[in-house]
Amino acid sequence: MNKSASLLISNCNVHNKNFKIIIVVDGNKKLKQKIESEFKTTAINGE
């Protein structure tokens, strides 16, 4: 893992269950934004 790699940890409460999403993004902000966007959409649609 190089220095540009970052660790994204998201805690979400969906249906009263705690989900922890851990995503490693290797210096790619667009990928990070895409993953966050898709996760938010999934969480909203899953309600």
For each residue, the residues with C-beta under 8 A, 3 or more apart:
1: 5 24 26
2: 5 26 27
3:
4: 26 27
5: 1 2 24 25 26 27
6: 24 25 26 27 32
7: 22 23 24
8: 21 22 23 24 25 32 35 36
9: 20 21 22 23
10: 20 21 23 36 39
11: 18 19 20 21
12: 18 19 21 39 43
13: 16 17 18 19
14: 17 19 43 46 47
15: 46 47
16: 13
17: 13 14
18: 11 12 13
19: 11 12 13 14
20: 9 10 11
21: 8 9 10 11 12 39
22: 7 8 9
23: 7 8 9 10 32 35
24: 1 5 6 7 8
25: 5 6 8 28 29 31 32 35
26: 1 2 4 5 6
27: 2 4 5 6
28: 25 31 32
29: 25 32 33
30: 33 34
31: 25 28 34 35
32: 6 8 23 25 28 29 35 36
33: 29 30 36 37
34: 30 31 37 38
35: 8 23 25 31 32 38 39
36: 8 10 32 33 39 40
37: 33 34 40 41
38: 34 35 41 42
39: 10 12 21 35 36 42 43
40: 36 37 43 44
41: 37 38 44 45
42: 38 39 45 46
43: 12 14 39 40 46 47
44: 40 41 47
45: 41 42
46: 14 15 42 43
47: 14 15 43 44
